[in-house]
Amino acid sequence: MKKNILILAFMMCVSVAVFSQSSNGLYIHQFLTTENSCKTGAVTDRGGYVVVTAENKIAYTTGIPLSLVTCFNEWEGDIWDICLTESGSWFIVGNNLRGEGCPQAMMSEIDNFLDQGDTVISVTFNDYGEWIVITDNHFSASNQQLRQLLEKTNNTYGFIRSASMTNNNAIVVGKGGIMTLQPIPRELDKYLSTMQTFDIQLIKFSDGGAYLVTDGENAAHYNLY
């Protein structure tokens, strides 16, 4: 199915206090309210937002790289996961795999897993070349600290569903819970600790406090600005 793509082409002079949002955040909020669905996306502090519905409709804001816009225009099929770094590097996981500015070691590991017959389900990396790759059978990371985080999550909470990284932190989502490399932003921590109601598939977040939490299908909770 060819993707339906929406873009915020202008900046609306609107501030919505309840969401603490700029026009970018408000645009995504209005899109998701209309669609009533969000299965995945990407969140940054400076590089824009992307969201994808269960029907593979895509909405994104100003700030994302033009190469990613081109990829969205050409993409056919499902999108399961999106990684977008603050500097504009990106990777898309779905029935195809595409990226730009990705660490070479990460790409080699992906090729290795594909050669073993694995299906890649989540990929994340940051501007410092740190990365995590998760498949239906394996997981791998760029350094020992991240590998230990993956192993601890897998041992404690079972099958690893997804991971997300910023330049300073990482979140790994297991079947029964999550683990983080460092303390996460206060509002995200509050939501996960006291307000969360659905089964989490993925968490996207920024060091500045924006976040997107979804069940990988329709349900989502977010804080964008």
N, C-alpha and C positions, 0 to 999 in steps of 0.2 A: 504494500500500500504506500503510495507517495505521501509524504508528510504534508500536513497542513501547517503553514508557518505564519506566525504573527510577529511583528516587530514594533517596538515603541519608536516611532520616527520623530517624535518631538517631545520636549520636556514640558509637562503640565505644571503650572504654578499652583500646586495643591499640597497641603500638608495635613495628614490625618493623624492626630495625636494618639488615638487608640492603638494604632499600629506603629507609631514612631517612624513613619515611612516618608521617603522622598517620592518623587513621581515614578521612579523605577520600581520601588516596592509597591506602590499603589497600583501601578499597571499590572504587575504580576498578581496582586490580590484580586483585582477586578477580573482578570482572565480566569483564575482558578475558581472564583465564585461562580462565574458563568458556566464553566465546564464541569464543576463539581467533581473533579478528578485530578489526581497528580500521582504518578508512579515513580518518577525520578527527576533529577535536575542537577544543577550546579549553583553554588553560592560563593561569591567572592566579596571582598571589601572594595576593590577598585576596578575589577574586570567585568562587572555585570552579573546578571542572573539568567539562568535557563531553567525552564520547567517543561516536562513532557507528561501528557495525559495517558490514560489507559488506551485511548484510541490513537495514540502516537501523534497527537497534535502538539506542536512545539510553539512556545512563546519565549522570547528572549528580549533583553533590554539593550539599550545602547551601551557600548563598552566591550562587548565580546569581539574577538578577532574576526576579521573578514573571512579568513580561511575556514573558520567554524561555520559562519553563515553559508559559505559555499557548500560545505559538507552537508549541512541541513537541506539545502536546496536539491542536492543530488541523492540524498539518502533514500533508500527504499527498504521497508521492513521495520522490524521492531528496534527500539532503543531501550536497553536495560539499565545502563549506567553511563554517567558523564563525569569526567574529571576536567576541571578548568582551573588553572593556576592564576595567581595574581599578575604574572607577567604575560599571560595570554597563551601559554602552551595548553594543549588539550588532548583528550582521548575519549572516544566513544566506544562503548561495548554494546553489542546487539547481535543480530544475525550476521553482521559484518563487524570488523574491527578497523578503526581508523584513528589517526592521531597526528599531532604536529608538535615538534619541540620536545619529544619524549626522550628519557634517558636510554642510551643504547643498551645498557645491561638489562633494563626492564624489557625492551623489545626482544632481546635474545631469550630471556626467560619465557616470555609469552610464546615464542616460536617453539621452544623446547616442550612446553606443555601441550601445544597444539599437535606436535609430532607424536605425543603419547596418546592422542585421542581425547584430550580434555576439552571441556567447554569453558571458556573464560566468562566469569560472571561479574567480576568487579576489578577495576584497575584505578589506582590513585597514585599521584606523585606530586612533588612540590618543586619550587624554583631552585632548590639546593640539590636536586638530583636524587633525593630519597624517594623510594617507591614501595608499593605493595601490589602484588598480583594474587587474585583469588580465582580458583577454578572449582569445578564440581568435584574434584578429587584431591587437589593440592593447594597449598598457599606458599608464597615466598615473599621475601623483602630484601631491601638493599643493605641492611646492616643488622647486627646482632640485637640491638635494642628493639627494633621493630619485629624481628623474628620472635623474640621472647614474648612480646605483646600478643602476637598471633597465636603462639603455642599456649600461652596462659588462657587466652579467650577460648580456644578450642577445647582445652582440658576442662575448663570451668563451665562453659556455656554451650558446648557442642558445636555443630557445623557452623562454620563462618559464612555469613551471608554477604557481607560487604565491608568495605573500609573506606575511610575518607581522611585526607591529610590536608593540613595547612602548612605554612612555612615553620610553624612552631609546635604543632600538636598532631595527634592522630586519634581517631575513634575506630574501633573494630566492633562490628555487630555480630554476635553469635546467636544461635537459635534461642537461647534462654536468657540472654542479657548482653550488656556491652562492657567494654573496657577502654580506657583512654590512656594515652601516654602522659599527659599533663592534665591539671584541672581544666575543665571546659568552661566556656562563658557562663556567667551566672544565670541568665534567663533560660538558656538551654538546660542547664543543670536543674533548675526549678521545674521546668516542664517535664523532664524525664523522671524526676523524683516524686512529683505530686500530682501531675495532671494527665500524664500519658494514658491512653485507653486502648489503643489498637496494637496489633502484633507488628513490631518494627522490622522492616526489611533493610532500610538504609537511613543514614543520617548524614546530611551535608551541612557544613558549618564554616564560618570564617573566624579569624582571630579577633575581629572587631565585634562579634556577637550575633551576626545574622545566622539563621539556620533554617533548614528544611528537613522534616522527618516524615517518612512515608511508610506505608505497608507494602510498597512495590506494586500496588494495583490501583487503588482509588483514594484511600484515606491519607490525609496529610495534615500536618500542623507546621506552621512556619512563622518566623519573625524576620522580616525584611525591612530595610530602611532606605 
